[in-house]
Amino acid sequence: MENSEIVVFVTDREGSEHTIEVPVDMNLNLMEVMKGSDLDVKATCGGMALCSTCHVYVLSTHSLPEPTDAEEDMLDQAFDVEDNSRLGCQIKISAELNGLKVKLAPEGA
Ligand code: FES
């Protein structure tokens, strides 16, 4: 694998783990990556931190940038929020995230 690609692991709502190779130089976010891999992420708001359909739980210990106020506000209104909840659309793909493991939150969360 080239350095310009990382691997992320996404567990879907049925419990299957998907291994996804992601280019780091395309300015993608995790929501786009999941959607692009046909995972069930509606992304109704198009990545504006306004719908929470890209809600994931972060299972690995990667240190992610702190959530913005917009992300915090949206998570305040979402269901099934846990300490490790994040909005996929607010997680920018970078080389540091190689091996990131997340799990999709329940639908409507
Ligand atoms: S896509 Fe809507 S909050 Fe992430």
py3Dmol code that shows the C-alpha trace and the ligand (Angstrom):
import py3Dmol

protein = """\
ATOM      1  CA  MET A   1       0.000   0.000   0.000  1.00  0.00           C
ATOM      2  CA  GLU A   2       1.265   3.477  -0.790  1.00  0.00           C
ATOM      3  CA  ASN A   3       1.619   6.098   1.866  1.00  0.00           C
ATOM      4  CA  SER A   4      -1.078   8.101   0.218  1.00  0.00           C
ATOM      5  CA  GLU A   5      -3.703   5.591   1.300  1.00  0.00           C
ATOM      6  CA  ILE A   6      -4.914   4.585   4.704  1.00  0.00           C
ATOM      7  CA  VAL A   7      -7.265   1.877   5.880  1.00  0.00           C
ATOM      8  CA  VAL A   8     -10.311   2.492   8.036  1.00  0.00           C
ATOM      9  CA  PHE A   9     -12.609  -0.105   9.570  1.00  0.00           C
ATOM     10  CA  VAL A  10     -16.324   0.570   9.744  1.00  0.00           C
ATOM     11  CA  THR A  11     -18.769  -1.738  11.483  1.00  0.00           C
ATOM     12  CA  ASP A  12     -22.223  -1.445   9.979  1.00  0.00           C
ATOM     13  CA  ARG A  13     -25.544  -1.692  11.822  1.00  0.00           C
ATOM     14  CA  GLU A  14     -25.713  -5.429  11.182  1.00  0.00           C
ATOM     15  CA  GLY A  15     -22.368  -5.881  12.894  1.00  0.00           C
ATOM     16  CA  SER A  16     -20.246  -6.578   9.794  1.00  0.00           C
ATOM     17  CA  GLU A  17     -16.880  -4.926   9.648  1.00  0.00           C
ATOM     18  CA  HIS A  18     -15.885  -3.242   6.390  1.00  0.00           C
ATOM     19  CA  THR A  19     -12.265  -2.544   5.581  1.00  0.00           C
ATOM     20  CA  ILE A  20     -12.031   0.540   3.423  1.00  0.00           C
ATOM     21  CA  GLU A  21      -8.965   1.900   1.688  1.00  0.00           C
ATOM     22  CA  VAL A  22      -9.024   5.653   1.570  1.00  0.00           C
ATOM     23  CA  PRO A  23      -6.791   8.099  -0.296  1.00  0.00           C
ATOM     24  CA  VAL A  24      -5.526  10.806   2.037  1.00  0.00           C
ATOM     25  CA  ASP A  25      -4.942  13.459  -0.598  1.00  0.00           C
ATOM     26  CA  MET A  26      -8.540  13.975  -1.697  1.00  0.00           C
ATOM     27  CA  ASN A  27      -9.762  16.023   1.227  1.00  0.00           C
ATOM     28  CA  LEU A  28     -12.435  13.472   2.090  1.00  0.00           C
ATOM     29  CA  ASN A  29     -14.292  13.175   5.334  1.00  0.00           C
ATOM     30  CA  LEU A  30     -15.397   9.947   6.973  1.00  0.00           C
ATOM     31  CA  MET A  31     -19.049  10.395   5.984  1.00  0.00           C
ATOM     32  CA  GLU A  32     -18.060  10.613   2.299  1.00  0.00           C
ATOM     33  CA  VAL A  33     -15.891   7.537   2.686  1.00  0.00           C
ATOM     34  CA  MET A  34     -18.702   5.508   4.242  1.00  0.00           C
ATOM     35  CA  LYS A  35     -21.243   6.677   1.690  1.00  0.00           C
ATOM     36  CA  GLY A  36     -18.821   5.911  -1.113  1.00  0.00           C
ATOM     37  CA  SER A  37     -18.535   2.356   0.190  1.00  0.00           C
ATOM     38  CA  ASP A  38     -22.304   1.875   0.057  1.00  0.00           C
ATOM     39  CA  LEU A  39     -22.752   1.961   3.784  1.00  0.00           C
ATOM     40  CA  ASP A  40     -26.144   3.137   4.938  1.00  0.00           C
ATOM     41  CA  VAL A  41     -25.328   6.746   5.679  1.00  0.00           C
ATOM     42  CA  LYS A  42     -27.968   9.142   4.431  1.00  0.00           C
ATOM     43  CA  ALA A  43     -25.970  12.307   4.986  1.00  0.00           C
ATOM     44  CA  THR A  44     -29.143  14.316   4.549  1.00  0.00           C
ATOM     45  CA  CYS A  45     -27.395  17.592   5.299  1.00  0.00           C
ATOM     46  CA  GLY A  46     -24.544  16.946   2.906  1.00  0.00           C
ATOM     47  CA  GLY A  47     -21.882  17.130   5.598  1.00  0.00           C
ATOM     48  CA  MET A  48     -22.879  20.359   7.352  1.00  0.00           C
ATOM     49  CA  ALA A  49     -23.154  18.833  10.858  1.00  0.00           C
ATOM     50  CA  LEU A  50     -26.905  19.358  10.681  1.00  0.00           C
ATOM     51  CA  CYS A  51     -28.518  15.915  10.433  1.00  0.00           C
ATOM     52  CA  SER A  52     -26.544  13.401  12.536  1.00  0.00           C
ATOM     53  CA  THR A  53     -27.203  10.558  10.065  1.00  0.00           C
ATOM     54  CA  CYS A  54     -23.422  10.121   9.889  1.00  0.00           C
ATOM     55  CA  HIS A  55     -23.185   9.524  13.664  1.00  0.00           C
ATOM     56  CA  VAL A  56     -20.473   6.994  14.528  1.00  0.00           C
ATOM     57  CA  TYR A  57     -18.830   5.664  17.650  1.00  0.00           C
ATOM     58  CA  VAL A  58     -15.045   5.847  17.552  1.00  0.00           C
ATOM     59  CA  LEU A  59     -13.691   2.489  18.752  1.00  0.00           C
ATOM     60  CA  SER A  60      -9.957   2.983  18.267  1.00  0.00           C
ATOM     61  CA  THR A  61      -7.745   5.269  20.328  1.00  0.00           C
ATOM     62  CA  HIS A  62      -6.827   7.714  17.576  1.00  0.00           C
ATOM     63  CA  SER A  63      -6.739  11.251  18.818  1.00  0.00           C
ATOM     64  CA  LEU A  64      -9.163  13.181  16.691  1.00  0.00           C
ATOM     65  CA  PRO A  65      -9.434  16.948  16.494  1.00  0.00           C
ATOM     66  CA  GLU A  66     -11.883  18.328  19.042  1.00  0.00           C
ATOM     67  CA  PRO A  67     -15.457  18.630  17.794  1.00  0.00           C
ATOM     68  CA  THR A  68     -16.512  22.076  16.643  1.00  0.00           C
ATOM     69  CA  ASP A  69     -19.398  23.851  18.362  1.00  0.00           C
ATOM     70  CA  ALA A  70     -21.621  22.898  15.436  1.00  0.00           C
ATOM     71  CA  GLU A  71     -20.789  19.224  15.881  1.00  0.00           C
ATOM     72  CA  GLU A  72     -21.321  19.430  19.662  1.00  0.00           C
ATOM     73  CA  ASP A  73     -24.687  21.118  19.153  1.00  0.00           C
ATOM     74  CA  MET A  74     -25.832  18.446  16.720  1.00  0.00           C
ATOM     75  CA  LEU A  75     -24.675  15.626  18.967  1.00  0.00           C
ATOM     76  CA  ASP A  76     -26.619  17.237  21.819  1.00  0.00           C
ATOM     77  CA  GLN A  77     -29.768  16.636  19.814  1.00  0.00           C
ATOM     78  CA  ALA A  78     -28.917  13.182  18.485  1.00  0.00           C
ATOM     79  CA  PHE A  79     -30.072   9.897  20.011  1.00  0.00           C
ATOM     80  CA  ASP A  80     -27.900   7.176  21.545  1.00  0.00           C
ATOM     81  CA  VAL A  81     -25.004   9.549  22.034  1.00  0.00           C
ATOM     82  CA  GLU A  82     -22.008   8.090  23.861  1.00  0.00           C
ATOM     83  CA  ASP A  83     -18.733   9.584  25.010  1.00  0.00           C
ATOM     84  CA  ASN A  84     -17.103   8.360  21.807  1.00  0.00           C
ATOM     85  CA  SER A  85     -19.788   9.720  19.483  1.00  0.00           C
ATOM     86  CA  ARG A  86     -18.698  11.818  16.532  1.00  0.00           C
ATOM     87  CA  LEU A  87     -20.207  13.008  13.294  1.00  0.00           C
ATOM     88  CA  GLY A  88     -18.503  11.267  10.407  1.00  0.00           C
ATOM     89  CA  CYS A  89     -18.741  14.323   8.190  1.00  0.00           C
ATOM     90  CA  GLN A  90     -16.651  16.310  10.666  1.00  0.00           C
ATOM     91  CA  ILE A  91     -13.777  13.816  10.672  1.00  0.00           C
ATOM     92  CA  LYS A  92     -11.288  14.745   7.991  1.00  0.00           C
ATOM     93  CA  ILE A  93      -9.328  11.875   6.560  1.00  0.00           C
ATOM     94  CA  SER A  94      -5.607  12.239   7.157  1.00  0.00           C
ATOM     95  CA  ALA A  95      -2.594   9.958   7.278  1.00  0.00           C
ATOM     96  CA  GLU A  96      -2.777   9.949  11.101  1.00  0.00           C
ATOM     97  CA  LEU A  97      -6.101   8.150  10.936  1.00  0.00           C
ATOM     98  CA  ASN A  98      -4.660   4.967   9.468  1.00  0.00           C
ATOM     99  CA  GLY A  99      -6.354   2.038  11.203  1.00  0.00           C
ATOM    100  CA  LEU A 100      -9.260   4.122  12.514  1.00  0.00           C
ATOM    101  CA  LYS A 101     -12.117   1.951  13.744  1.00  0.00           C
ATOM    102  CA  VAL A 102     -15.667   3.223  13.978  1.00  0.00           C
ATOM    103  CA  LYS A 103     -19.143   1.770  14.293  1.00  0.00           C
ATOM    104  CA  LEU A 104     -22.268   3.280  12.804  1.00  0.00           C
ATOM    105  CA  ALA A 105     -24.748   4.488  15.416  1.00  0.00           C
ATOM    106  CA  PRO A 106     -28.290   3.100  15.220  1.00  0.00           C
ATOM    107  CA  GLU A 107     -30.486   4.611  12.528  1.00  0.00           C
ATOM    108  CA  GLY A 108     -32.326   7.703  13.658  1.00  0.00           C
ATOM    109  CA  ALA A 109     -29.534   8.385  16.089  1.00  0.00           C
TER     110      ALA A 109
END
"""
ligand_1 = """\
4
FES
S -23.837 14.331 7.119
Fe -25.278 15.424 8.267
S -24.330 15.639 10.174
Fe -22.881 14.577 9.012
"""
view = py3Dmol.view(width=600, height=400)
view.addModel(protein, "pdb")
view.setStyle({"model": 0}, {"cartoon": {"style": "trace"}})
view.addModel(ligand_1, "xyz")
view.setStyle({"model": 1}, {"stick": {}})
view.zoomTo()
view.show()
